[in-house]
Structures are given as C-alpha cells and as structure tokens.
Amino acid sequence: MKMLVAQNAQQKYLNCLTYSRPQLRQLQQQAYTCPACQQPVMLKVGTTMQPHFAHFAGAACHAATEGETAEHLAGKALLGQLCRRWQVTFAYEVYLPAIQQRPDLLLSIGHRRIALEFQCSPITVPRLQARTQGYHQIGYQVIWILGQRYQRQQWRQSNHAFLQYALKWGWYQWHLVVARSELRLLHHIAHSGYPQQTSFQVSTLSQLQHITPPQRPPLSVAALLNESRQLYYKLGQAAPELQQLQQACYLKGHHLAGTPLCCHQASMPPLNRRAIVLLQVRLLLFCEQLGQVTLAQLRQFCWQNARAFYCLPLVDEQFWYLQWCVQTLKNWQRQGIVTAQETEWHYQGAQWYGDYFAKQRALLK
Ligand SMILES: [Zn+2]
C-alpha cells in the first residue's frame, strides 16, 4: 500500500506532504520503515503522482487496507487542507496498535477523537462493520468519505452500506470529489419508483447551514398501477417471498394483490423498493391484528422483520428499523388509517381491494 507517513532510522515520522519534491529526492537516501508493521518501505518521488511511501513487493502489512491510488493520496492531502482551514488538530495515518488500524486522518477536537476514512476501493460490508467497530471499541468516532468509485449515478448495494442518519440531514453520506477539490454531503437520500431509483440532494460545505428537507411529490396513478401490476405478476409466478405474506393476508380475509394504496409510498428511507411495499403490508397486518400498537410492539415487529432491511453498519439498526416504522405510521396517521395517542397507535382500518383488477378499476376511476 501507499502512504504519506513513514519512520526514519531515528524513529522520526516523515510526512511527504511537508516537503517539496527536490527535498524529498534528497531524503530518498535514507531508510524508512512502516509505522504499523515495521517493515522497510521505499520513498517514491515521481513527477505526477503525490510522493509517497510504499511497501516492497510481497510485503504483508496488517494495516494495509487500500490498494491506494493517486485519488486516495490526493484526497488525504485535500482533507488535511480542509482541517487546517477549520483549525482542527489532526495527524495523517496514525497507527493505532490496539485495533491494528490506521485511519487516513485522525482528528482531535477536545477529548474527542475522530477517524476520517477516505474510501476509494471496494470494501465488503463485514469489513466495513469490523473497521467501524474497531474505532468505536477504543471510543473513537469514524467518518467515512467516499471516492469516485461510489460517485456514480446508479447506486449499488455498496453505496447503501455507507448510509448514515441525522435528524437535520435525513439519510446521508459524504463524497470527496478530488478533481474539484470538493467535499459534498449527499442528504435526504430516498428511494422511489419501480425499478428502484435513489434520489438525493447535494450540498457543498458552504451550503450546510441552509439545508431543508426536499418536497417530494406523491406517486402518480401510473406509478401506483405499475407497482400494483408488479405485485400481481409476482404473485402469479408464486414468488416464494410473497407466499407467506399472501397467506397472512388471506387469514385476515385480504388479498395481497389488493393491497391498500397506503402501502405504496412516493419515497421512503433507503430500502429495497419491493420490500417497502411488502414490509408495509406486514406492518399494516400487524396493526390490524393488534388493534393498538405500542413502541415495544413495534420493536418486536422490527426484530421479526430484520431481514427486510438493508445491512447498514454505520447506523444503530435497532434505531433505524424503528424510525422506519414510526415514519410509516405517521404517513398512515395523515391518511386516517391509524390514530396516535402519545406513543401508541390505534388501527382504524384501510381500504383493501378484492383483487388486482378491483384495485386497477379504482385507480383508473
Ligand atoms: Zn506496513
């Protein structure tokens, strides 16, 4: 892996960013070691890429996480510049032996320690989870900032894994666009439409003070018809994920293809689009079954349906499952399907249709 910081023979740390290229060429005479694994590293000073240290071929370094690229090195330098501008104390690539991790930057704000990770390469969800937990274990916060690979228009599962939640920003994540020297916040991230699309707002650092939640229009009749049709077709194909739910509907005298319109939402927190409809049907049946639902019962519902949610390693799962349920119930409250008394909801009833065709007729009226 490539890195900005290494130790010389006197155990002094040397940061490539603090020297000019001619100075670094002179420093190339010395021997350097990796602060994490203590193996020798070489100082590379080319003409275009940010000068850096690199392990020799075949060296296995336990702190090596990225097949680091020019983007990653330049991004780290850029984040350092931003910290300086904000007058935040920080250090590059501090090796933390207790967890064998080396964040790209480590910020110190009073007693708080915040690791910045600029992620440019692919990472598995378990790995992301383990590294995040590593920081939490020693009482550090971590902020993941995503590189070019994650900045495509079409979102993949890997993008979702980095989602975080804050009241004022909704679902959000950070992107660093190195080519523009710009740190961006993607916020109020939501899913809409079928096939699923991800929508979000983008703010630069100077706009952060003025963030307001976006107004999202309700689903059109065409979109409602489309989603209902998809559900109907899937039922026709006896899709296994629908069978059990259809049975649960049947026991209540309903038909899944006649799902009430309240289960189709224009935009929702990031969640598999089809799962949204199905999860809402489950929640609706749950409310009907119990008549009145408490927060504790909602928690139980979340726990039972945990598999319907994405795995979001950066978020307290218990919290966000519940958040999802509460938001859905608030939507239903506006439609008169439930009423709320403090933290208890009372089921009032929803309009189920006899089958898909009855629903279609009602929609086209
Ligand atoms: Zn090493």
Residues whose N, C-alpha, C, O or C-beta is under 5 A from the ligand:
A	BS01	ZN	C34 A36 C37 Q38 C61
